[in-house]
Amino acid sequence: MSDRALIERFRSGDADAVRTLYERYGGGVYSVALRALGDRSLAEEATQATFLKAWRSADRAEPDRDPAPWLYTIARRTAIDLWRRESRRPTSSYDELDAEGGHGGALVSLPPSLEQAWSAFEVRQAVDGLDADERAVVRLQHFDGMSHSEIAEKLGVPIGTVKSRSHRAHRRLAARLGHLAEEDS
Amino acid sequence: MNDDELIVSHLADDTAVDEVANATAGRPELAAELEAVETERDLLGDEATWVAPPPLSESIARAIADEATDGGHDAATVAPAGRRNSVDRRVGRNLRWSGAAALVAAAVVAVVMVVGGNSPTPRVELELAGTEHAPEASGTAGVVRTDGGTRIDLDLQGMAVPADGELYHGWVVVVEQPVSIGTFHMRDGSGTVVLWAGVDWDHIEAVTVTRERLDGSSAAITVLEAHVEEN
């Protein structure tokens, strides 16, 4: 199903469309939340809340436009709200509040890891769009820090296969993420 | 190696320093592009790029399905429930503090078993009593146990309209600890709100509603309570 058809279903109140949207963009939303909040449990909460908020403002989703920036904006806002909630200074009683001048809610402005949140969203979506064998190579190389020969040994494939998968995967990623470099440069 | 190949190679971390230096000499736009690629490469090594997201919560999915059945996107706010965090604990302390005072004035709670319509699921109805902070408030909490969690339908009256920056917050109490079941506004002073708890009904000792400020600048105030005497 195209994104356009999906958003049209989403806008019409089709609850199943939420699951499809989640399968398609849940990874990107979760990445933004985890990067911003640095806590898996909070990131899970933010991810769920993002899709609920999206559902409740579905009339703002435009079928003719890429839903990614819209979902990203909701995810970012939700993560900031959670960050602020978690940043409140704990208080235990009214007495304590009074002793502190009645204000126990100093807020931190923004999460420290939000600067590259959009890039994180796009990188996650690009990675999720790779074939499984390509994704495995990219993960082992970048996240696990393995060399091509180590990856070949782990996956039980010739090193030439690892190199070709790696090249193919990175070529796809570069094509998909090229606009990010253009935005930054 | 042309620019496109250099970018792919750089993303794969296969370029040597002098190779990049030679290619970008006198070409600031290419240097900037490669710098952006390095950011992407860093993100490829970031945990957030690889950790699998959780499945869509059943309570969220169910709330969405219910709203879809009701024909709208604008039902009451439902927050994921069941995770107890530092704020929950903070509010919990406040709840216990204000709850102790409120208990003096709290009405006796009636628990009525109702078997609703064609549904085989027993519906438990709790009577919510306004505390000393909200003596005009009252309502019922219809509790239904489902495979996806405990559904709590709050039907409330006499609620003060929250001021700007304030909201109401629903809680269930389990082993004397409050667990958030979601936040909501009650702008008309009365209405129905559907909330979900990720804990089983058998473990719920009370249902409460607090009023609190969004920015946390004051403690939560308990405005409604229903204690489950035999559960």
Interface residues (C-beta under 8 A of the other chain):
Chain A: G13 D14 A15 V18 R19 Y22 G26 G27 V29 Y30 S31 V32 L34 R35 R40 S41 L42 E44 E45 T47 Q48 A49 F51 L52 W55 R56 S57 A58 D59 R84 R85 E86 R88 P90 T91 S92 S93 Y94 L97 G102 H103 G104 G105 L107 Q116 S119 A120 V123 R124 V127 V138 R139 Q141 H142 F143 G145 S166 H167 H170 R171 L173 A174 L177 G178 L180 A181 E182 E183 D184 S185
Chain B: D4 I7 V8 S9 L11 A12 D13 E29 A32 E33 E35 A36 V37 T39 E40 R41 L43 L44 G45 D46 E47 A48 T49 W50 V51 A52 P53 P54 L56 S57 I60 A61 A63 I64 A65 E67 A68 G71 G72 H73 D74 A75 V78 A79 P80 R83 N85 S86 V87 R89 R90 R93 N94 W97 R213 D215 G216 S217 S218 A219
